[in-house]
């Protein structure tokens, strides 16, 4: 069990909330254009497919935490929109595999790039020591919250997008 710091004071929480409001603003702004095309749950599916590559439909539904029928409806809308392509699994023709189309890949990557640009602009305004402290604090916050490391990241599709 993680040891809790008994010295957390209300002022610390106020500053943490202020910082997270700033990050939510960056996220919201990066998603604004994206959400004109797909819903947030659909975008989450696209992000997972970007990170995982070709994936069985049942695995995607499980990773999204939805039932198979909900996953099927979500994927059907993505296929109709040209974001995802369905195909038979190479290992078992009875299984349906899902692959991002170029259009789906572009949507995920463009969203990530908008978020990176906004964060870069903010971080660039900070003195080097403050920037280093902020980045270290964000890393520690992500660790404490159980966010995946960059090496195992599948939430923001950073690893595959960076390779493209």
C-alpha positions in Angstrom: 0.0 0.0 0.0 1.2 3.5 -0.9 2.1 5.6 2.2 0.0 8.7 2.3 1.7 12.0 3.1 0.1 13.5 6.2 1.3 16.9 5.3 -1.1 17.5 2.4 -2.7 20.8 3.1 -5.7 22.5 1.5 -3.4 25.0 -0.3 -1.6 22.1 -2.1 -5.0 20.7 -3.2 -6.0 24.1 -4.6 -2.8 24.4 -6.6 -3.2 20.8 -7.9 -6.7 21.5 -9.0 -5.6 24.7 -10.7 -2.9 22.8 -12.6 -5.3 20.0 -13.6 -7.8 22.7 -14.9 -5.0 24.0 -17.1 -4.3 20.5 -18.4 -8.0 19.8 -19.0 -8.1 22.9 -21.1 -5.3 21.7 -23.2 -7.0 18.3 -23.6 -10.3 19.9 -24.4 -8.8 22.2 -27.0 -6.9 19.3 -28.6 -10.1 17.3 -28.9 -12.4 20.1 -30.1 -11.8 19.4 -33.8 -11.8 15.6 -33.3 -15.1 15.6 -31.5 -16.7 17.2 -34.6 -16.1 13.8 -36.3 -16.4 11.1 -33.6 -17.6 10.8 -30.1 -15.3 10.5 -27.2 -15.9 6.7 -26.8 -15.2 6.3 -30.5 -12.1 8.3 -30.2 -10.9 6.2 -27.3 -11.4 3.1 -29.5 -9.4 4.7 -32.3 -6.6 5.5 -29.8 -6.5 2.0 -28.6 -6.3 0.6 -32.2 -3.5 3.1 -33.0 -1.6 1.8 -30.0 -2.4 -1.9 -30.4 -2.4 -2.3 -34.2 -4.8 -4.8 -35.7 -6.9 -6.1 -32.9 -9.7 -8.7 -32.5 -13.0 -7.0 -32.0 -13.6 -8.8 -28.7 -10.3 -7.6 -27.4 -11.1 -4.0 -28.2 -14.5 -4.3 -26.5 -12.8 -5.7 -23.4 -10.1 -3.0 -23.4 -12.9 -0.4 -23.7 -14.8 -2.0 -20.8 -17.9 -2.5 -22.9 -20.0 -5.5 -23.8 -19.4 -7.2 -27.1 -22.7 -5.8 -28.5 -21.9 -2.3 -27.4 -18.4 -2.7 -29.0 -20.0 -4.0 -32.2 -22.3 -0.9 -32.5 -19.4 1.4 -31.8 -17.2 -0.3 -34.4 -20.0 -0.3 -36.9 -20.2 3.5 -36.7 -16.4 3.8 -37.1 -16.5 1.5 -40.1 -19.3 3.5 -41.7 -17.3 6.7 -41.1 -14.2 5.3 -42.8 -12.1 5.3 -39.6 -11.8 1.6 -39.1 -11.7 -1.4 -41.4 -13.0 -4.9 -40.4 -11.4 -8.0 -41.7 -11.2 -11.7 -40.8 -8.4 -12.7 -38.5 -5.4 -14.3 -40.2 -5.2 -16.9 -37.4 -8.9 -17.7 -37.1 -11.2 -16.7 -40.0 -14.2 -16.7 -37.5 -12.8 -13.8 -35.6 -13.2 -10.2 -36.7 -10.0 -8.1 -36.7 -10.1 -4.3 -36.6 -7.5 -2.0 -38.3 -7.3 1.7 -38.4 -7.7 3.2 -41.8 -5.3 6.0 -42.9 -8.2 8.4 -42.0 -8.4 7.0 -38.5 -4.7 7.1 -38.0 -4.6 10.7 -39.1 -7.3 11.7 -36.7 -5.5 10.2 -33.7 -2.1 11.5 -34.7 -3.4 15.0 -35.5 -5.1 15.2 -32.1 -1.9 14.1 -30.3 0.1 16.7 -32.2 -2.3 19.4 -31.2 -1.9 18.4 -27.6 1.8 18.2 -27.9 2.0 21.7 -29.5 -0.1 23.2 -26.8 1.9 21.6 -24.0 5.2 22.6 -25.7 4.0 26.2 -25.9 3.1 26.3 -22.2 6.4 24.6 -21.1 8.4 26.9 -23.4 7.2 29.9 -21.4 8.7 28.6 -18.2 12.2 29.0 -16.9 14.3 25.8 -17.4 14.3 25.0 -13.7 10.5 25.5 -13.3 9.9 23.5 -16.5 12.1 20.6 -15.1 10.2 20.7 -11.8 6.8 20.8 -13.6 7.7 17.8 -15.8 9.0 15.9 -12.8 5.9 16.7 -10.9 3.6 15.5 -13.8 5.7 12.3 -14.1 5.3 11.7 -10.4 1.6 12.5 -10.5 1.1 10.1 -13.4 3.0 7.4 -11.5 0.9 7.9 -8.4 -2.3 7.8 -10.4 -1.2 4.5 -12.1 -0.9 5.9 -15.6 1.0 3.6 -17.9 4.7 4.4 -18.6 5.7 5.7 -22.0 7.1 2.2 -22.7 3.7 0.5 -22.2 1.5 3.4 -23.2 -1.7 2.5 -25.0 -3.9 5.3 -23.7 -2.6 8.1 -25.9 -1.1 6.0 -28.7 2.2 7.9 -28.3 4.5 5.0 -29.0 3.3 4.0 -32.4 2.6 7.6 -33.5 6.1 8.6 -32.6 7.4 5.8 -34.9 5.3 6.9 -37.9 
